[in-house]
Amino acid sequence: MFLVKKIKSHHKFIDMKVVPINQPLLLSVAFLVTMLAIFRRAMALFFGTSIFNSSKAPITLEDIVVRVFFTFLFSWLVLQFNTNWKYRYSNLSFGVRTVLTILFNLLIALIVFQLLFVVYSYVIEITLPQGEKNRFYFGYTVVFIILFFIAGFLRYQIVNQQQVIENEKLKQENLENELVALKNQINPHFLFNSLNSLNSLIRENKEATKFVNKLSYMYRYILQSSNRNLVSLKEELKFLDSYIFLIKTRYRNRFEIEIDLSDDLYEEKLPSLALQLLVENAVKHNEISKINPLIVKVYFDNNYLCVENKIRLRKTLVDSTGNGLSNLNKRCILLKDRKIEISDTDGIFKVKFLLKE
């Protein structure tokens, strides 16, 4: 229930792609606006009366065709820019976005006007008087205002649909995670009793006894942390120590981990099992051998907890769902209001997430 409540209050932190509005819809709206814009002049052409039109420019079929083409072009460009193109710079500040939006809309209008006057003079073979040009300016301004509000309405609908879809998706994932947690808790005592029985059988083997104890502690921690979304760094490091013991039991000196974290960070909160997941990710995807031992570094840098390792990908196929980092990213967004940052520059794979506000 906690995650569901967090989802409802953190829509603005959901990392969603800007879904483009499909072209058939934009073309249909542009065509409809064009027909409305030239309706009076078209009626004047067909009925041969000036009742439908007050313009002094000659009304011919060529005149109608030119006006339809440029009104449609103008409408489509305005819709395309204000529904799709301008969101390519959505990462900029509000002020910069506003200035760029105004400038680009003015540029679209200026280019269309200039082309219109040139083509009109060439096709109709007359130069439009200033009064007629002013009619164009006024008419296109009205059309632009209508299109601007239509573009805003279309984008609002898309964003709202995205939020609903993402919300439902996160709710579904949360329910699936809760179901998995319930399945894991069906009978934990059975496993603990089994581990205790195994411990009594291998009591003389200190290495094996220690391994079973570490495994028992890890399982207990996983069960306990399933009820908590955030845990202290101190708890995570203690759990990670048990996990490292299991890994080193298998790989010996072919695996090393370097942890550089000061004691004053121990009470900072992070998503449960985050560190173990990142170390496991490095173990799962990288070669571990005597020639190329795996060294994982865990350190604190500018309020972020970082986990990195040299990239030496395994040559064999890895049995992986590929959801580990994605799930951690979603948990960080919900719980810390920040997504994780992943980089693989200079042969170093690094994942970092916010630890200290």
URSUL-V410043 format. One line per field, one symbol per residue. ss: DSSP state (H for helix, E for strand, C for the rest). phi: phi as a letter, one per 30 degrees, with the letter a starting at -180 (. if undefined). burial: # if it has 16 or more other ideal C-beta (glycine too) atoms within 10 Angstrom, else .. A space follows every 50 residues. Layout:
BEGIN
ss=???
phi=???
burial=???
END
This chain:
BEGIN
ss=CHHHHHHHCCHHHCCCCCCCCCHHHHHHHHHHHHHHHCHHHHHHHHHCCH HHCCCCCCCCHHHHHHHHHHHHHHHHHHHHHHHCHHHHHCCCCHHHHHHH HHHHHHHHHHHHHHHHHHHHHHHHCCCCCHHHHHHHHHHHHHHHHHHHHH HHHHHHHHHHHHHHHHHHHHHHHHHHHHHHHHHHCCCHHHHHHHHHHHHH HCCCCHHHHHHHHHHHHHHHHHHHHCCCCEEEHHHHHHHHHHHHHHHHHH HHHHEEEEEECCHHHCCCEEECCHHHHHHHHHHHHECCCCCCCEEEEEEE ECCEEEEEEECCECCCCCCCCCCHHHHHHHHHHHHHCCCCEEECHHHEEE EEEECCC
phi=.dddddddcbedcddcdddddddedddddddddddddcedddddddcibd ddbcdcddcbdddddddddddddddddddeddcbddddcddddedddddd dddddddedddddddeddddddddibcddeddddddedddddddeddddd ddddddddddddddddddddddddddddddddddceaddddddddddddd dcedcdddddddddddddddddddddcbdcbdddddddddddddeddddd chddbbbccbbdddcdcdcbedidddddddddddccdbbddbdccccbac bhicccbbaddbdddcdcdbdiceddddddddddccibddcbbbdhiccb bbbdccd
burial=..#..##......#......#....#..##..##..##..##.##..... .##.#.#.#...##.###.###############.##............. ...##..##..##..##..#.......#...#..##...#..##.##..# #..##..#...#.......#..##....................#..#.. ........#.##.#########..##....#.#.###.##.####.#... ...##.#...#...#..############.###.####....##.###.# ...#######.#...............#########.###........## #####..
END
